[in-house]
Amino acid sequence: SAVNWASMFMGAGPELHGFTEWGSQKPDLPSRELSHYGLFPTVFGLLRDAYPSAEIGYVYEWEGMAYLAEKQAMNFMQHTPVNAQNPKGCTDAAVKYIKEKRPNLMAIIYDQPDGVGHNQGHDTDAYYQKLKELDAYVGEIVEAVKQAGILDKTIFIVTADHGGIGKGHGGKTMEEMQTPLIISGKGVKKDNKITQSTMVFDTASTVAYIFKLDQ
């Protein structure tokens, strides 16, 4: 988990950024380089340095996400775990922030359906029911972007850190390794299928390309 989230934000594999375990809170191997934030560079820090006045947000449900991006680069960073009092996880915090601050870049990181996959199984009725629930939350986020008046200049990227099989992941099956990569919004080709293989670190590269950042 941490390995792939780090790769997604850092645009590099574990042999370069150094995070190698599912719950790594710091590099297990020496990072190939460190930014002035003290972490292997991510798109958040790159955007902050290129555009000091940018509005950057980061909301997450799994506590392990706190270690995989530069806190100093964020205008807003909040841990919003799913519980009985907060069944929608980071959705409400994300919606509020979008409407109030109209961010230039924001990561909204759901812990589900990972938990359902581990407890009840991937490719089960419960798993797809959770996806349906999350789809409604994504709809709330899109609506918030619309109400903030920035829908026509927003690009959405929907992806994941890993797949799963049975109640686990981390192996070498395609069910575990394949993830979705869905991109929609300003300047993105409609109804276009990416036929090339994509890797988890391509997400950072794509975000950097959108903002014309040096990679």
C-alpha positions in Angstrom: 0.0 0.0 0.0 2.5 2.6 1.1 4.9 1.4 -1.6 2.4 2.1 -4.4 1.0 5.4 -3.0 4.5 6.7 -2.7 5.2 5.7 -6.3 1.9 7.4 -7.4 2.9 10.7 -5.8 6.6 10.5 -6.4 6.7 9.3 -10.0 9.3 6.7 -9.3 9.6 3.1 -8.1 10.6 1.8 -4.7 14.2 1.3 -5.8 14.4 5.1 -6.1 12.1 6.5 -3.4 12.9 3.8 -0.8 9.5 2.9 0.5 9.3 -0.9 0.3 6.8 -2.2 2.9 3.0 -1.9 2.9 3.1 0.3 6.0 6.4 2.1 5.6 6.4 5.4 7.4 9.8 6.4 6.2 12.1 5.1 3.4 13.4 1.5 4.1 16.2 2.1 1.6 18.1 5.3 1.0 16.0 7.6 -1.2 17.8 8.4 -4.5 17.3 12.1 -3.7 15.6 14.3 -1.2 13.9 17.6 -1.7 14.3 20.5 0.7 11.2 19.1 2.4 13.3 16.1 3.5 11.3 13.6 1.3 11.7 12.1 -2.1 10.1 14.8 -4.3 6.3 14.5 -4.9 4.0 16.4 -7.2 2.7 18.3 -4.2 6.1 19.8 -3.4 7.0 20.4 -7.0 3.8 22.3 -7.5 4.4 24.4 -4.3 7.9 25.3 -5.4 6.8 26.2 -9.0 3.7 28.1 -7.9 4.1 29.3 -4.3 0.5 30.7 -4.1 -1.1 27.4 -5.3 -3.9 26.0 -3.2 -3.1 22.4 -2.4 -5.2 19.9 -0.4 -4.8 16.4 0.9 -7.5 14.4 2.7 -7.2 10.7 3.6 -8.8 7.9 5.5 -5.9 5.5 6.1 -3.4 7.0 8.7 -0.5 5.6 6.7 -1.0 8.3 4.1 0.4 10.9 6.5 4.0 9.9 5.7 3.9 9.8 1.9 3.6 13.5 1.0 5.2 16.8 2.2 3.0 18.3 4.9 4.8 21.6 4.5 3.6 21.8 0.9 0.0 21.6 1.8 -2.5 24.3 2.6 -4.9 21.7 4.0 -4.1 18.2 5.2 -6.7 16.2 7.2 -7.1 12.7 8.4 -10.8 11.7 8.2 -11.1 8.0 9.0 -14.4 6.1 8.4 -16.3 5.4 11.6 -19.9 5.3 12.9 -19.9 9.1 13.3 -18.3 9.7 9.9 -19.5 6.9 7.5 -18.6 8.9 4.4 -15.0 9.2 5.4 -13.1 12.1 3.7 -16.1 13.1 1.4 -17.6 15.9 3.5 -14.2 17.4 4.3 -13.2 17.3 0.6 -16.5 18.9 -0.5 -16.3 21.7 2.1 -12.7 22.4 1.2 -13.4 22.5 -2.6 -16.3 24.9 -2.2 -14.4 27.2 0.1 -10.9 27.2 -1.4 -11.2 26.1 -5.0 -7.9 24.1 -4.9 -5.4 23.9 -7.8 -4.5 20.3 -6.8 -6.2 18.0 -4.3 -5.8 14.4 -3.4 -8.9 12.6 -1.9 -7.8 9.2 -0.7 -10.4 6.6 0.3 -9.4 3.6 2.4 -12.3 1.6 1.0 -12.9 -0.7 -0.8 -9.6 -2.1 0.5 -11.1 -2.9 3.9 -14.1 -4.8 2.3 -11.6 -6.7 0.1 -9.6 -7.8 3.1 -12.6 -8.6 5.3 -15.2 -10.0 2.9 -13.2 -10.5 -0.3 -12.5 -8.9 -3.6 -14.9 -9.6 -6.5 -17.8 -10.2 -4.1 -21.2 -8.6 -3.8 -20.1 -6.6 -0.8 -17.1 -5.3 -2.7 -19.2 -4.0 -5.6 -21.8 -2.6 -3.2 -19.0 -0.6 -1.6 -17.9 0.6 -5.1 -21.5 1.8 -5.7 -21.4 3.7 -2.4 -18.1 5.3 -3.3 -19.4 6.2 -6.8 -22.0 8.3 -5.0 -19.3 10.1 -3.0 -17.3 10.8 -6.2 -20.6 12.3 -7.5 -20.7 14.7 -4.5 -17.1 15.7 -5.2 -17.8 16.4 -8.8 -20.9 18.5 -7.8 -18.7 20.4 -5.3 -16.3 21.3 -8.1 -19.3 22.4 -10.2 -20.6 24.6 -7.4 -17.2 26.1 -6.9 -17.3 27.3 -10.5 -14.2 25.4 -11.6 -15.6 22.4 -13.4 -14.7 23.6 -16.8 -11.0 23.8 -15.9 -10.7 20.7 -13.7 -9.2 17.4 -14.6 -10.2 14.4 -12.5 -7.9 11.3 -12.1 -9.4 8.2 -10.5 -7.0 5.4 -9.8 -5.9 3.0 -7.0 -2.7 1.7 -5.4 -3.4 -2.0 -6.0 -6.0 -4.6 -6.8 -6.7 -7.8 -4.9 -7.7 -11.5 -5.0 -9.5 -13.4 -2.4 -9.0 -11.4 0.8 -5.4 -10.4 0.0 -3.0 -8.6 -2.2 0.8 -8.2 -2.7 1.2 -11.2 -5.0 1.9 -11.6 -8.7 -1.5 -12.1 -10.2 -3.0 -9.6 -12.6 -6.0 -9.3 -10.2 -3.6 -7.9 -7.6 -1.5 -5.8 -9.9 -4.0 -4.2 -12.2 -5.5 -0.9 -11.2 -7.9 1.5 -13.0 -6.6 4.8 -14.5 -9.5 7.0 -15.5 -8.9 10.6 -16.6 -11.6 13.1 -17.4 -12.0 16.8 -17.8 -10.4 19.9 -19.5 -8.4 18.9 -22.6 -8.8 15.2 -22.1 -9.9 13.1 -25.1 -13.4 11.7 -24.7 -14.1 8.0 -25.1 -10.4 7.3 -25.6 -9.0 4.0 -24.4 -5.3 4.0 -23.3 -3.9 0.9 -25.1 -0.4 1.2 -23.7 0.6 -0.3 -20.4 0.4 2.2 -17.6 2.3 2.1 -14.3 1.3 3.5 -10.9 4.1 6.1 -11.1 2.6 7.4 -14.4 0.0 9.3 -12.2 2.7 11.7 -10.8 4.1 12.2 -14.3 0.7 13.0 -15.7 0.0 15.5 -12.9 3.4 17.1 -13.5 2.7 17.3 -17.2 -0.7 19.0 -16.6 0.9 21.7 -14.5 4.1 22.0 -16.7 6.3 21.0 -13.8 10.0 19.9 -14.3 10.1 16.2 -13.7 
